């Protein structure tokens, strides 16, 4: 009887331990996916901002060139 209780206890503890490890691993994987997704969104936003600033800079350069040409 003691052996049966001990065996059942060991099986129960190992099952609970395995379930906790699986849940923790799934949580970490989901967290990593969210982090990557957020980083990609941030990267896209920053790239759009850089493109806008480059366009503004190019417009300013074109205005300078035009004003120098009209001044001559």
DRENLO-34573 format. One record per residue: residue in three letters; x, y, z of N, C-alpha, C, O in turn. Coordinates in steps of 0.2 Angstrom, whole numbers. Example, Ala and Ser with C-alpha at 12.3 -4.5 7.8 and 13.67 -1.06 7.14 Angstrom:
2
  residu    npx    npy    npz   capx   capy   capz    cpx    cpy    cpz    opx    opy    opz
     ALA     66    -28     39     62    -22     39     66    -16     39     71    -17     42
     SER     64    -11     35     68     -5     36     64      0     39     67      6     40
END
This chain:
72
  residu    npx    npy    npz   capx   capy   capz    cpx    cpy    cpz    opx    opy    opz
     UNK      4     -6      0      0      0      0      4      6      0      3     11     -3
     UNK     10      6      4     14     12      4     18     13     -3     19     19     -5
     UNK     19      8     -6     23      8    -12     18     11    -17     20     15    -22
     UNK     12      9    -17      6     12    -22      6     19    -21      5     23    -25
     UNK      5     22    -14      4     29    -13     11     33    -15     10     38    -18
     UNK     16     30    -14     23     33    -16     23     34    -24     25     39    -26
     UNK     21     28    -27     21     28    -34     16     34    -37     18     38    -41
     UNK     10     34    -34      5     39    -36      7     46    -35      6     50    -39
     UNK     11     47    -29     13     53    -27     18     56    -32     18     61    -34
     UNK     23     51    -34     28     53    -39     25     55    -45     27     59    -49
     UNK     21     51    -48     17     52    -54     14     59    -54     14     62    -59
     UNK     10     60    -49      7     66    -48     11     72    -48     10     77    -52
     UNK     17     72    -44     21     77    -44     25     78    -51     26     84    -53
     UNK     27     73    -54     30     74    -61     25     77    -66     27     80    -70
     UNK     19     75    -66     14     77    -70     13     85    -69     13     89    -74
     UNK     12     87    -63     11     94    -61     17     98    -63     17    103    -66
     UNK     23     95    -62     29     99    -64     30     99    -71     32    105    -74
     UNK     28     94    -75     29     95    -82     24    100    -85     25    103    -90
     UNK     18    100    -82     13    105    -84     15    112    -83     14    116    -87
     UNK     18    113    -77     20    120    -76     26    122    -80     26    128    -83
     UNK     30    117    -82     36    119    -87     33    121    -93     35    125    -97
     UNK     28    117    -96     25    118   -102     22    125   -103     22    128   -108
     UNK     18    126    -97     15    133    -97     20    139    -97     19    143   -100
     UNK     25    138    -93     30    143    -93     34    144   -100     35    150   -102
     UNK     35    138   -103     38    139   -110     34    142   -115     36    146   -119
     UNK     27    140   -115     23    143   -119     22    151   -118     22    155   -123
     UNK     22    153   -112     22    160   -110     28    164   -112     27    169   -115
     UNK     34    161   -112     40    164   -114     40    165   -122     41    170   -124
     UNK     37    160   -125     37    160   -133     32    165   -135     34    169   -140
     UNK     26    165   -132     21    171   -134     24    178   -132     23    182   -136
     UNK     28    178   -127     31    185   -125     36    187   -130     36    193   -132
     UNK     40    182   -132     45    184   -137     42    186   -144     44    190   -147
     UNK     36    182   -146     33    184   -152     30    191   -151     30    195   -156
     UNK     27    193   -146     24    200   -145     30    205   -145     29    210   -148
     UNK     36    203   -142     41    208   -142     44    209   -149     45    215   -151
     UNK     44    204   -153     47    204   -160     42    208   -164     43    213   -168
     UNK     35    207   -163     30    211   -167     30    218   -165     30    222   -170
     UNK     31    220   -159     32    227   -157     38    230   -160     37    236   -162
     UNK     43    227   -160     49    229   -163     49    231   -170     51    236   -173
     UNK     45    226   -174     44    227   -181     40    233   -182     41    237   -187
     UNK     35    234   -178     30    240   -179     34    246   -178     33    251   -181
     UNK     38    246   -172     42    252   -171     47    254   -176     48    259   -178
     UNK     50    248   -179     55    249   -185     51    252   -191     54    257   -194
     UNK     46    250   -192     42    252   -198     40    260   -197     41    264   -202
     UNK     38    261   -191     36    268   -189     42    273   -190     42    278   -193
     UNK     48    271   -188     54    275   -188     56    275   -195     59    281   -197
     UNK     56    270   -199     58    271   -206     53    276   -210     56    279   -214
     UNK     47    276   -208     42    281   -211     44    288   -209     44    292   -213
     UNK     46    289   -203     48    295   -201     54    298   -204     55    303   -206
     UNK     59    293   -205     65    295   -209     64    296   -216     67    301   -218
     UNK     59    293   -219     58    294   -226     54    301   -226     56    305   -231
     UNK     50    303   -222     47    310   -222     52    315   -221     52    320   -224
     UNK     57    314   -216     62    319   -215     67    319   -221     69    325   -223
     UNK     68    314   -224     72    314   -230     69    318   -236     72    322   -240
     UNK     62    317   -236     58    321   -241     59    328   -240     59    332   -245
     UNK     58    330   -234     58    337   -232     65    340   -233     65    346   -236
     UNK     70    336   -232     77    339   -233     78    339   -241     81    344   -243
     UNK     76    335   -245     76    335   -252     72    341   -255     75    345   -259
     UNK     67    343   -252     63    348   -254     66    355   -252     67    360   -256
     UNK     69    355   -246     73    361   -245     79    362   -249     81    368   -251
     UNK     83    357   -251     88    357   -255     86    360   -262     89    364   -265
     UNK     80    357   -265     78    359   -271     76    367   -271     77    370   -276
     UNK     73    369   -266     71    376   -265     78    381   -265     78    386   -268
     UNK     83    378   -262     89    382   -262     92    383   -269     94    388   -271
     UNK     92    377   -272     95    377   -279     91    382   -283     94    385   -287
     UNK     84    381   -283     80    386   -287     81    393   -285     81    397   -290
     UNK     82    395   -279     83    402   -277     90    404   -279     90    410   -281
     UNK     95    400   -279    101    402   -282    101    403   -289    104    407   -292
     UNK     97    399   -293     97    399   -300     93    406   -302     95    409   -307
     UNK     88    407   -298     84    413   -300     88    420   -298     87    425   -301
     UNK     92    419   -293     96    425   -291    102    427   -296    104    432   -296
     UNK    104    422   -300    109    423   -305    106    427   -311    109    428   -316
END
